[in-house]
Amino acid sequence: MKYYIATDHAGIDFKSFIASLLESKGYEVVDLGPFTTDRVDYPDYAKKLCHDVLADEGSKGILICGTGIGMSLAANKVKGIRAALCHDAYTASMARAHNDANVLVMGARVLGLGTAESVLDAWLAGTFEGGRHADRIAKLES
């Protein structure tokens, strides 16, 4: 499984932590930047990641900004993306089970690294339940 990851300037260290966790679990990680703490605009990174995820069938994405709100808003503007801003393992699990989220969004300024790890683990372990949820997902695409 391939994971694309991107942040804005607020999440550089957080992004490195998450990328390292993914790699330690044997996943391929494509880091789309940025690579310094110089100010950048989060919509640019969200858009790039979302288009890469959609172009690479079976891949998923992880976006990070200060709160996760900006990245979530930007990502969900891209048709075919279901980005879920998660603050705990339960919301991450439900994002996969009920919403088939293909992009996980986290806030570097609101989550500790331990919580971020549990969010990531729950999201990675989650599977889409389909059924009534598939009908709802279809409505998002129309």
C-alpha positions in Angstrom: 0.0 0.0 0.0 1.2 3.5 -0.9 0.5 6.5 1.3 1.0 10.1 0.1 1.7 12.5 2.9 1.8 16.3 3.0 1.6 19.2 5.5 1.9 22.9 5.7 4.6 24.7 7.7 2.9 23.9 11.0 3.3 20.1 10.7 6.8 19.4 9.5 8.0 17.4 12.5 4.6 15.8 12.9 4.7 14.7 9.2 8.2 13.1 9.7 6.9 11.2 12.8 3.8 9.8 10.9 5.9 9.0 7.8 8.4 7.1 10.0 5.5 5.1 11.6 4.2 4.2 8.2 7.6 3.1 6.9 8.2 1.0 10.1 5.0 -0.9 9.3 6.3 -1.6 5.8 4.2 0.9 3.8 5.6 2.9 0.9 5.5 6.7 1.7 5.6 9.5 -0.8 6.4 12.7 1.0 5.0 15.7 -1.0 6.5 18.3 1.3 7.1 20.9 2.4 10.5 20.2 3.8 11.1 23.5 5.7 9.1 25.5 8.2 8.9 28.4 5.7 5.3 29.6 5.4 3.3 27.8 2.7 -0.4 27.7 1.7 -2.1 24.5 2.7 -4.5 24.3 -0.2 -1.6 23.8 -2.6 -0.4 20.8 -0.7 -3.9 19.4 -0.2 -4.7 19.6 -3.9 -1.4 18.0 -5.0 -1.9 15.1 -2.5 -5.5 14.5 -3.5 -4.8 14.4 -7.2 -1.9 12.0 -6.6 -4.1 9.7 -4.6 -6.8 9.7 -7.2 -4.3 9.0 -10.0 -2.7 6.1 -8.1 -5.4 3.5 -7.6 -5.4 1.9 -4.2 -3.3 4.5 -2.6 -4.4 6.7 0.3 -3.3 10.1 1.7 -2.5 11.8 5.0 -2.7 15.5 5.4 -1.5 17.6 8.3 -1.8 21.2 9.2 -2.0 23.1 12.5 -5.6 22.1 13.4 -6.4 19.9 10.4 -9.4 22.0 9.5 -7.8 23.9 6.6 -6.5 20.7 5.0 -9.8 18.9 5.5 -11.7 21.8 3.8 -9.3 21.9 0.9 -9.2 18.2 0.4 -12.9 17.7 0.4 -13.2 20.1 -2.5 -11.6 17.5 -4.8 -14.2 15.2 -6.3 -13.5 11.6 -5.3 -11.7 12.5 -2.1 -13.3 11.7 1.3 -11.0 13.4 3.8 -11.7 12.8 7.5 -10.3 15.0 10.2 -9.8 12.6 13.1 -8.9 13.4 16.7 -9.0 10.0 18.2 -8.9 6.3 17.3 -12.7 6.0 17.3 -13.3 8.7 14.7 -10.4 7.3 12.6 -12.0 3.8 12.7 -15.4 5.1 11.8 -14.0 7.3 9.0 -12.8 4.1 7.3 -15.8 1.8 8.3 -18.6 4.2 7.5 -17.1 6.9 5.2 -14.5 4.9 3.3 -12.1 7.9 3.9 -9.2 7.8 1.5 -7.5 10.7 3.2 -6.7 11.0 6.9 -6.3 14.6 8.2 -4.7 15.4 11.6 -3.9 18.6 13.4 -0.3 18.9 14.5 -1.1 21.6 17.1 -4.0 19.7 18.7 -2.8 16.1 18.9 0.0 14.7 20.9 2.3 12.1 19.1 0.9 9.2 21.1 -2.7 10.1 20.2 -1.6 10.6 16.6 -0.1 7.1 16.5 -3.4 5.6 17.8 -5.4 7.6 15.2 -3.1 6.3 12.5 -3.2 2.7 13.7 -7.0 2.8 13.9 -7.3 4.3 10.4 -4.9 1.8 8.9 -6.7 -1.1 10.5 -10.1 0.1 9.4 -12.1 -1.4 6.5 -15.1 -0.1 4.7 -18.3 -1.9 5.8 -20.2 -1.1 2.5 -23.9 -1.8 2.5 -26.0 1.3 3.5 -22.7 3.2 3.8 -21.9 2.6 0.1 -25.3 4.2 -0.8 -24.4 7.2 1.2 -20.9 7.5 -0.3 -22.5 7.4 -3.8 -24.7 10.4 -2.8 -21.5 12.3 -2.0 -20.3 11.8 -5.6 -23.5 13.0 -7.2 
